[in-house]
Amino acid sequence: MKILILPDSFKGTLTAREAGEAMRRGAEACGHSAQVIPLSDGGEGFCNCYAALCTCEKVEVQTLGTYLQPVNTYYCKNGDTAVIESAAASGLCSRRDVLNATSYGTGTLIAHAVKNGCQKIVLGLGGTGCSDGGIGALYALGVRFFAEDMPYGIPKGCDMELADSFCTDGVLPQLQSVQFLYATDVTAPYCGRLGAAYVFAPQKGATHAQAEKLDNGLFHLASLLKQQTGKDVKDLPGAGAAGGLCGGLWALFGGEIQSGFDFLCRQADLPEKIRASDLVVTGEGKTDAQTRMGKLPWRVWQLCQKAKTPCWLLSGQIEGEPFGDRAAALCAPGGDSAYTTTHAAACLENKMIKLLQSMPNLL
């Protein structure tokens, strides 16, 4: 049997590549051939997934992270195109202080790529630890915000509501001719009840009061951006990705907003590969009701439905029945006796073996 393995990352335990290789070992132990294509929806692992699909140069960069700590990371350079992952510079870390988090590091990666001759920026947006509306990244690109009470230095999430004007005189001149493609993991608007702060800031450590403060800041910054650029990001689908980073950059530099999954899907020619397979297996760290709202495994499932190729889900935990009876979990919801960082790969490999040993009844 020809098996195609299309995993997302298992956050906190396995990268998409590591998860896929564990599944592959299980498939080969049962005598089947398997191909692994690690995937990302724009967040964690976006650059690694792109690098696995395309011939590109990994450009290493030293920058500052979510809390201005030193970070060593990279972006992919393919001709005059740079593929950058916002989570690589501005990702979640053990510290959860979203009011003082910034997207500055992502901005420095963009600046480095532009100075390195890149004319197109593909920016993977998702998995960040900040909710600053892109104000930090814009600062790194030369935009300066002014207010009587605005702290000097790199702006953070708590500084959004203080700005009363901004100046673009210091913006890198090369940016005028650069094309942006924003590969997002969500369709959330910039602000409001369904926006970056209220929906996602609590996942980054924000209390309800802090999320409210951040949303006020995003609303204020969106109004300021519209006043000076004429572009309204408040209700723009996808503008809330990566804590509003998408909307902030789009307001200043324009570009196309699209699904990160769709971008990688085209690079990998997934529809054709799915049609040519006997079975597709996907997976993620935790599957719940949100998965069917467009998360990566659900998008894979939909492609398989169109191709009439059987699809199974292997996840760390599963809540509810989003995939019906074609799903298997490594542990029960809330449990972690077997599914730990140390043993996750072995658990996933063994679960794959048990799944395939149950064939053909499962197809």
N, C-alpha and C positions, 0 to 999 in steps of 0.2 A: 504494500500500500504506500502511496506517495502522500506524505503529510507535509503541510505548510504550517509553520509555527509563527504567529504574529503577536508577540507579547508587548504589553506596556511594561513600565517599570513596576516593581513591587516596592513601593516607597518605604524607605527605612531598612530594607533587607536586601533586595536584589535589583540590579540595573535590568533594563529590558534585555540586553545581551546575555547577562548571567541567567536570567529566568529562561530565556529561549534555549540556551545551551543545556540547561538541566532537563528541559522537556525533550530536547533532541536525544540526549543520552538514554532517556527512558524509551523513546521510540525505537532507537537502534538496538536496544537490548531485547526488544520484541521482534527484531528482524525486519523492521520497516525503514524505508529511506525518508529522511526529513531535511527540510530546508528551513533555516531560521532567518527571519527578517525582523530585527528589533524595530519597534515603532515608538513614536511620541506624538502627542497632540499639540506640541509647541512648548511644553514645559520641560521638566527634567529629562535629560538625555537626548534632547533635540539634535544637538551637534553630533553626538556619537552615532545616532541613527542615520543622519545625513552622510557622515563619513563612511559608513558601512555600505552605502548605496552608490556613492559617486567617488570618482578619483579627485582628490583635493589635497591641498596643503594645510596642515594644522599650524596656525600661527600662534605661538605662545606669547602671552602678555602678562605682565605684573600690574595689578590694579588694586583698587580698594573695594571691599565687600559691602554688605548690607549695613554694617555698623562701622564702616571706614577702617576695618581691619585689613591687613595685607592679604591679598588673594592671588594665587597663580592659576591662570586659566588659559583658554585658547578660543580661537574662532576658526572656522573653515574658510579657505580661500580657493575658489574655483574660477580661474580666469579673472575677470573683473567683478566677480560676485563674492560677497562675504556672507556667510551664514553664521549668525550669532545667537547664542542662547542666553536669554536674560537671567535664567536661574543659575547660570555658571558664575556670574559676578554678583548678582543681587538676590541669591536664593535664601531659602529658609535655613536657619541654623539653630543651635541650642538656645541662644538668647531670643526672647520674644518680647520686643519693645517697639511695636510698629510705629508709634508716634515719632520715634527717633531713628527710624530706618530710612534709607535713601536708595534711589536707583542710579546714583552717580556712577558706580562701577560699570554699569551697562553702557552709559553714555561714553565712557572712556574707551570701551571696546569699539563702539561705532566710530569714534574719532580716529582711533588707531587704524581701522580698516579703510577709512576715507583717505587718510594720509598715505596709506599703503597702495593707493591707486584703485580702490574698489569703486565702481560706478553704480552698483546695485547692492542693497543691504536687505537680506532676508532675516528678519528678527523673530526668533522663537519666543513667544510671550506666554508665560505661565510658571507656576512653581516659585514665585518670588516671595521674599519675606517683607517686602515694603508695600506701602499703599500711599505713595506720595504724588500720584497724578502725573508722574514723569518729570517733576520739577528738578530732581537731582540729575537725571540724565540730560535735561536741557541745559543745566548749568555746566556740565562737562563739555557740552558742545558749543559753549560760548554765550548762551543766553543769560542775561543778568536781570534778576528781579529786585525791585526797589520797594521799600516801605520804611516808614519812620522807625518801626519796631522790628524790622527784619534783622535777624542775627547775621553777623558777618560770617562768611564761609559757605561751605557746601550745604544747601537747603535740605531739609528732611520733611517727613509727613506733617509734622506739627507746624511747619512754616507756611503751608499753602494759604491759610486764611489771612496771613499777614500781608501778602503782596498786594500792592495797589497799581503797579505798572511793571513793564519789563522792556528791555532793550536788546535788540538783535545785532547791534553793530559789531559785536565780537564773534559772531558765529563764523565757523570755518567757511571760507568762500567756496570750497569744493562741494559743500552740501547743496548748493543751488542746482547742481546738475545730477545729483544722486537720486536714484529711484528706490523707494522703500516698499517692501512687502512685509506686512505684519502677519505672522503665522500665529494665530491665537488659539488658546485652548477653551475659550468660553465666548459667548455672544453677549455678555453682560454690558449694559450701558456704563457710562462714566460715573454717574452718581445716582442717588435716589435709592428707594427700598430694594431694588434689584441690582444695584450698582456695585462698584468695587469695594466700598467700605462695609456696607451692611451685610453683604453676602460673604465676602472673603476675608475681611480683616479679623473677624473672630477666630478663623483658622490660623491666623498669624499671631495670636495672643492678645488681641484687643478685647477689652470689656465692652459692654453695650455703650457706655458713656464715651469711650474712646472711639468706637466705630461711628458714633453720632458726630463727634468732633471732626473726624476724618472726612465724613460725608459733607459736613458744612464746608470744610476746606476744599474738597473737590468741586462742590457747587460754586464756590467763590472763584476758584482758579478757572473753571470752565467759563464763567461769566467774563473774566478778565481776558481769556484767550479769544473769546468771541468778539469782545470789544476791540481788540487790536488786530485780529486776523480775519474776522468775518466768518470764521468756522465755528459751528456749534457742535460740541462733542457730548453734551449732556446726555442725550438719548441715542447716541450713535451705537449700533450693535457692535460689540467687540471692543469698544473704547475702554471698557473697564478691565480688560485683560492685564495681568501683571500689576495689579494695584493702580490702574489708570495710566500706566506707562504708555500703552498703545494710544490712548486719546491725546496725551500731551504731545507726543511726537507727531502724530497725524495733523494736529492743529497747526504746527509750525512747518512741517516738511511734506505734508500730503502723503500719498501712496495708496496702496491697495490693502484692504483688510480681508483675510481669508482664513479658513480653518487650517491649523497646523497639520492635522491629519491628512487633509486633502492635498497639501503641498507634498508631503512624503509619499502619499499614495501614487501621485503622478510620477515621482522619481523612481518608484519601485515597480511601476506598471502592475499594481496589485490586482485589478480586475482580471487580467489575463492569467496571472499566476494562480489565482483562486480557481478559475475555470479549469486549469490544467491539473488541479490537485484532487485527491480522493477524500481528503479530510483536512479541515483547518482547525487549529487550536489557538485560542487567544487567552489572555489572562491579565490580571492586575492584582494589586495588593488587597484591595477591598472592593467588593461589588455590592451595590445597594440600589435604591430607587433612583439615585442621581445618574447611575450608569446609563439608563435608558433615555436620559436627557441629552445624549450626544457624546458621551465619553467614548474613548477609543475602542474598547471591546464591543460596544454596541454598533459603532460604525463598521467594524469588521463583520459583525453578525449580519448587518444589512447587506453588505456586499456579497456575502455568502448566500443569502436568501435569493438575491438576483441571479447568482450563478448556479443556484440549485446544488451547491456544494455543502455537505454536512459540516457543521461548526460546533465545537465544544469550547466551554470556558473552564479554565482552571485558575482559581483565585485563592488568595490567602484566607479571606473570609467572605462569606456571602450572606447578606441579609435579604429576606424575602425570596422571591422566585423570578427575578428579572429575565432569566433565560430558560424558564420552565425547568424541565428535567434534564436538560443538556448542560449541566454545570456541576462542578465538583469543587469543594473547598478543602484547604489543608487543615483547617480547624473550625470549630463552631464559632459563631459570633461571640466576641468577647473573650474567647479562649486563646491561650498561647502556649499550651503545654508542649506541642510538637513544633509549631510554626514559630521559630525563633531566628534571629539573624544568623546564628551559627549553623543551624540545621535546615534553613529554608530551601537551599538547592537540593539537598538529599530528599527532603519531603516532597518537593515538586517532581523530582525524577521518579520517585516511588509511586506517586499518584498517577503519573503518566503511564507507568507500567500497568498499574491496576486498571486504568481506563481502557487501555488497548487490549488487555487480556479479556475484557468483557465484550469485545467485538465478536461477531457482527451485530449483536443484539442492540447496540447503542446507535447504530447508523439508521 
